[in-house]
Amino acid sequence: MSEFDGLHERQYTDLYQQDDAPLSNVRKSGLRFLLYASLIVFSGMIAAGIIIKVPRQVNVQFVLKGNSQETVLRFAESVFVEKLYVKPGQIIEKDSPIVRISSPEAAGLINDYSVALTNLQLYEKSETPLHTTQKTSLNLQKQKYTAQIADALKEKDFKVRSRKSELKKLEQTLDVATKTVDDIKKLHKKSYAADAELREAELKRTNAQDALNRAKDLYTKEIYSLENKIKQLEYDRSLANEDATKIDIESTVKHSDLQNQVHSALSKLNNLYGQFTIDNGSLVIKAPAKLLVSYVNDADKQINGGSVLVKLMAGSSAMYASASVEPQHIGNLKSGMEAILKVSSFPHYNWGVVHGKVNNVAITPDDKGNYPFEVQITNAGQLDKQLQIGMNGELSVLVDEKTIFGYIFEKFSKVIK
């Protein structure tokens, strides 16, 4: 049954109004709009392809390593940890306290060191001044003997000069007396001189000879006495010098021996515990340099022998990222290129990234066929005190930067070649 059944012809013919306006044809304007829009988009794409540069990156996995050895604090015997002064992640300065420990062996070594140091201090306080006084006294004696020797030499020189002059006069007197006797004897033979005159001349000659002999004996005795005096003074001075030398040697040897005992006891402590100070029978271990505390064993106060107590390392600037690149990318990798590190333990959208520079690019592959290289950290950013050896993540190196058309032409040229 039709929907027009039961209707008059006028009724259903009026359903279509004769004066309704026909719809306009918009296909041409739509096509024109689409054409303009396409031209604009295409022009934009061409401009973008010419102007906008797209970086080419090499992305590889990395592992953080340290370029300096860790300083591990552990002891041969069991020690008791009295106090810890550090915590992981803390940067400590040189000579800063790390831990205070005690042990029976440490107590024995500390006692040996204290006894040796006390003996040295007592010696320097009492014996050294005494030896100095003795040496001063002996030096004064040496000076006294030297002065007396000088006086004796002067006296001897004066005696020699004066006695020589006296002896010369006596010798001249003897010569005159002898000549007189000879002359009188000649006259006596001719009976020109009496016997008494001859005897008197001979007596004078004998007296002159006796005077000369006595003067020579006296001169010899005086010179001999002075020479013996000088020899005795020189001997006494040499004894004083020997005594001073002996005291000096004994003092030096004793002082050196006590110093060696102190150094020996100190060396034993240094070899076992490193840099330290003693505090009421305990050892306070100190940092040898400015370091980063990477590990602290604070689980128990009693640390067994050989167990690691504290690990120290250089700061994050001393770390480097170790990675390797596949052969197809090694030609693009050069030392000095900027690198960005995203550490897995610290999401980069919260903590940021770590910046570095490519370094030590290998020229031969490893056993896996890849080429190892390193990235030296230049700026750790927010992770300056957070980075630790063994952390990993993704490393990106910007190796090239071209426009979109540059990449298209590159691929096109590869296809042609």
C-alpha positions in Angstrom: 0.0 0.0 0.0 1.5 3.4 -1.0 1.8 6.3 1.3 -0.3 8.4 -1.1 -3.2 6.0 -1.1 -6.4 7.8 0.2 -5.1 11.3 -0.7 -6.4 13.6 -3.3 -4.0 14.5 -6.1 -3.8 18.0 -4.9 -2.9 16.9 -1.5 0.3 15.0 -2.5 1.3 17.3 -5.3 1.4 20.2 -2.8 4.0 18.4 -0.8 6.7 19.7 -3.3 6.7 23.6 -3.2 7.2 25.1 -6.5 9.0 28.2 -5.1 11.8 26.3 -3.1 15.3 27.9 -4.0 17.7 25.4 -5.6 21.0 24.6 -3.8 24.1 26.4 -5.1 27.1 24.3 -6.6 30.1 24.7 -4.1 32.4 22.1 -5.6 34.5 24.7 -7.5 35.1 26.9 -4.5 35.9 23.9 -2.3 38.4 22.6 -4.8 39.9 26.1 -5.0 40.3 26.2 -1.2 41.8 22.8 -1.1 44.3 23.8 -3.8 45.4 26.9 -2.0 45.7 25.0 1.3 47.7 22.3 -0.4 50.0 25.0 -1.9 50.5 26.6 1.5 51.2 23.3 3.2 53.5 22.2 0.5 55.4 25.6 0.6 55.7 25.2 4.3 57.0 21.7 4.0 59.6 22.9 1.4 60.6 25.8 3.6 60.9 23.5 6.6 62.9 21.0 4.6 65.4 23.8 3.6 65.6 25.7 6.9 65.0 23.4 9.8 68.0 21.3 10.7 67.5 17.9 12.3 70.3 16.5 14.5 71.7 13.0 13.9 72.6 11.2 17.2 74.3 8.1 18.1 72.6 6.5 21.1 74.4 3.8 23.1 74.3 2.4 26.6 76.9 3.4 29.1 78.3 2.5 32.5 79.9 4.9 34.9 83.4 4.1 36.0 86.0 5.9 38.0 89.4 7.0 36.6 91.1 6.8 40.0 91.3 3.9 42.4 89.0 3.7 45.4 90.5 4.3 48.8 89.2 1.3 50.8 89.3 1.5 54.6 89.6 -1.9 56.2 91.8 -3.4 58.9 93.7 -6.7 59.4 92.2 -7.3 62.8 88.7 -6.9 64.2 88.1 -3.3 65.4 85.3 -1.6 67.4 83.8 1.4 65.8 83.3 4.0 68.5 82.0 6.8 66.2 81.4 7.3 62.5 81.9 10.9 61.2 80.8 10.4 57.6 77.9 9.1 55.6 77.5 7.9 51.9 77.5 10.7 49.4 79.4 13.1 51.7 82.4 15.0 50.4 85.1 15.3 53.0 88.1 17.6 53.1 91.7 16.5 53.6 92.5 15.6 57.3 88.7 15.4 58.1 87.9 12.7 60.6 86.3 9.5 59.1 85.9 7.1 62.0 87.0 6.5 65.6 88.1 3.0 66.3 89.8 0.9 69.0 91.2 -2.6 69.3 93.6 -4.6 71.5 96.3 -4.5 68.8 95.8 -0.8 68.2 96.0 -0.2 72.0 99.3 -2.0 72.2 100.8 0.0 69.3 99.5 3.2 70.7 101.2 2.3 74.0 104.5 1.6 72.3 104.2 4.9 70.4 103.4 6.8 73.6 106.3 5.2 75.6 108.7 6.0 72.8 107.5 9.5 72.5 107.6 10.1 76.2 111.2 8.8 76.4 112.2 11.1 73.5 110.6 14.1 75.2 112.2 13.3 78.6 115.6 13.0 76.9 115.2 16.2 75.1 114.0 17.9 78.3 116.6 16.6 80.7 119.6 14.9 79.0 119.9 17.3 76.0 120.4 20.4 78.2 122.9 18.5 80.4 124.9 17.5 77.4 124.8 21.0 76.1 126.1 22.3 79.4 128.9 19.7 79.4 129.9 20.6 75.9 129.8 24.3 76.7 132.1 23.6 79.7 134.5 21.6 77.6 134.5 24.2 74.9 135.5 26.8 77.5 138.3 24.6 78.7 139.5 24.2 75.1 139.5 28.0 74.7 141.4 28.3 78.0 144.0 25.8 77.0 144.3 27.4 73.6 144.9 30.8 75.3 147.5 29.2 77.7 149.3 27.6 74.7 149.4 30.9 73.0 150.9 32.6 76.1 153.5 29.8 76.5 154.5 30.1 72.9 155.0 33.9 73.4 157.0 33.3 76.5 159.1 30.7 74.7 159.7 33.1 71.8 160.7 35.8 74.3 163.1 33.4 76.2 164.7 32.3 73.0 165.4 35.9 71.9 166.5 37.1 75.3 168.7 34.1 76.1 170.3 34.2 72.6 171.3 37.8 73.2 172.7 37.0 76.7 174.6 33.9 75.4 176.1 36.0 72.6 177.4 38.5 75.2 178.9 35.7 77.4 180.5 34.1 74.3 182.0 37.5 73.4 183.3 37.8 77.0 184.8 34.3 76.8 186.5 35.1 73.5 188.0 38.3 75.0 189.2 36.3 78.1 190.7 33.6 75.9 192.5 36.1 73.7 193.8 37.8 76.8 195.2 34.6 78.1 196.9 33.9 74.7 198.5 37.3 74.6 199.7 37.1 78.2 201.2 33.7 77.5 203.2 35.1 74.7 204.4 37.9 76.9 205.1 35.4 79.8 207.3 33.4 77.5 209.4 36.5 76.8 209.3 37.3 80.6 207.4 40.4 79.9 204.4 39.2 82.1 204.4 37.8 85.6 203.0 34.5 86.7 200.3 36.2 88.8 199.1 38.1 85.8 198.8 34.9 83.8 196.9 33.1 86.5 194.5 36.0 86.8 193.8 36.0 83.1 193.2 32.2 83.1 190.9 32.6 86.1 188.9 35.2 84.2 188.7 32.9 81.2 187.5 30.0 83.4 184.9 32.2 85.0 183.6 33.3 81.6 183.4 29.7 80.5 181.5 28.7 83.6 179.1 31.7 83.2 178.5 30.6 79.5 177.9 27.0 80.5 175.5 28.0 83.3 173.6 30.3 80.9 173.3 27.5 78.3 172.1 25.0 80.9 169.5 27.5 82.2 168.4 28.3 78.6 168.0 24.6 77.8 166.0 24.0 81.0 163.7 27.0 80.5 163.0 26.1 76.8 162.5 22.4 77.8 160.1 23.4 80.6 158.1 25.7 78.3 157.9 23.0 75.6 156.7 20.4 78.1 154.1 22.9 79.3 152.9 23.5 75.8 152.7 19.8 75.1 150.8 19.2 78.3 148.4 22.0 77.4 147.9 20.7 73.9 147.3 17.2 75.4 144.7 18.6 77.8 143.1 20.5 75.0 142.9 17.4 72.9 141.3 15.5 75.8 138.7 18.2 76.2 138.0 18.1 72.5 137.7 14.3 72.6 135.4 14.5 75.5 133.2 17.1 73.7 133.2 14.9 70.6 132.3 11.8 72.6 129.5 13.6 74.4 128.2 15.0 71.0 128.3 11.5 69.4 126.7 9.8 72.4 124.0 12.5 72.5 123.4 12.3 68.8 123.3 8.4 68.8 120.9 8.3 71.8 118.6 11.0 70.4 118.6 9.3 67.0 117.8 6.0 68.6 114.9 7.4 70.5 113.6 9.2 67.3 113.9 5.9 65.4 111.8 4.2 68.1 109.1 6.9 67.7 109.2 6.7 63.9 109.1 2.9 64.0 106.0 2.9 66.3 104.4 5.6 64.2 105.1 3.7 61.0 103.5 0.5 62.3 100.3 2.5 63.1 100.4 4.3 59.7 100.9 1.0 57.8 98.0 -0.6 59.6 95.6 2.3 59.9 96.7 5.1 57.5 96.5 8.7 58.5 95.3 9.1 62.1 95.4 11.0 65.3 95.3 9.5 68.8 92.5 10.5 71.2 92.4 8.9 74.7 93.7 5.6 73.6 91.6 5.4 70.4 92.5 6.1 66.8 90.7 8.8 64.8 91.2 7.9 61.1 91.5 10.9 58.8 91.0 11.5 55.1 94.2 11.5 53.0 92.7 14.0 50.5 89.4 15.6 49.5 87.3 12.6 48.6 83.7 11.4 48.2 82.4 8.8 50.6 80.9 6.1 48.4 80.2 3.4 51.0 79.9 3.1 54.8 79.5 -0.2 56.7 77.4 0.9 59.6 75.6 -2.3 60.2 77.5 -3.3 63.3 79.9 -1.7 65.8 82.2 -4.7 65.6 83.9 -4.9 62.2 85.7 -8.2 61.5 89.2 -8.2 60.2 89.4 -7.7 56.4 85.8 -6.3 56.2 85.4 -3.1 54.3 84.4 -0.2 56.7 84.4 2.8 54.4 85.1 3.4 50.7 86.3 6.7 49.4 86.7 8.0 45.9 87.2 11.2 43.9 84.1 13.3 43.2 81.8 12.9 40.2 84.1 15.1 38.0 86.6 12.3 38.2 84.2 9.7 36.8 83.8 8.8 33.2 81.2 7.0 31.1 82.4 3.8 29.4 80.5 2.8 26.2 81.0 1.2 22.8 79.6 2.0 19.4 78.9 -0.3 16.4 81.2 -0.2 13.4 78.7 1.7 11.1 78.8 4.7 13.5 82.5 4.8 14.5 83.4 7.0 11.5 81.1 9.7 12.8 82.5 9.7 16.4 85.4 12.1 17.2 87.1 13.1 20.4 85.8 16.4 21.8 82.2 15.9 20.7 79.5 16.9 23.1 77.6 14.1 24.8 74.4 13.9 26.9 74.0 11.2 29.5 70.6 10.1 30.9 71.2 8.1 34.1 68.7 5.3 34.6 68.7 5.7 38.4 67.6 9.3 38.1 64.9 10.1 35.5 66.0 13.0 33.3 62.7 14.7 33.4 63.1 15.2 37.2 66.9 15.3 37.6 68.1 16.6 34.3 70.9 15.2 32.3 74.7 15.0 32.6 77.0 16.7 30.1 80.3 15.4 28.9 82.8 15.2 26.1 83.8 12.2 24.0 87.4 11.0 24.8 89.7 8.1 24.1 87.9 6.7 21.0 89.4 3.3 20.2 90.9 2.7 16.8 90.4 -1.1 17.0 87.3 -3.1 17.9 86.8 -5.1 21.0 86.0 -8.9 21.1 82.4 -8.1 20.3 83.3 -6.1 17.2 82.3 -2.7 18.7 84.6 0.3 19.3 85.0 1.4 22.9 85.1 5.0 23.9 84.9 7.2 27.0 82.9 10.3 27.9 84.6 12.6 30.4 82.0 14.2 32.6 82.1 18.0 32.4 78.9 19.0 34.2 77.0 16.7 36.4 74.2 19.2 37.1 71.8 18.2 39.8 73.6 14.8 40.0 76.9 16.2 41.2 76.8 14.4 44.5 74.5 11.5 43.4 76.6 9.7 40.7 78.2 6.5 41.7 80.4 4.0 40.0 78.4 1.3 38.3 75.3 3.4 37.4 74.2 3.1 33.8 71.9 4.7 31.3 71.7 6.0 27.7 74.3 8.2 26.1 73.6 10.4 23.1 76.3 12.0 20.9 75.4 14.6 18.3 77.5 13.5 15.3 75.8 15.6 12.6 73.2 18.2 11.8 71.4 18.5 8.4 68.2 19.8 6.9 65.4 17.4 6.0 66.3 17.8 2.3 69.9 17.1 3.2 69.0 13.7 4.6 66.7 13.1 1.6 69.4 13.9 -0.9 71.9 11.9 1.1 69.7 8.8 0.8 69.0 9.6 -2.8 72.7 9.8 -3.6 73.3 6.5 -1.8 70.7 4.8 -3.9 72.2 6.2 -7.1 75.7 5.2 -6.1 
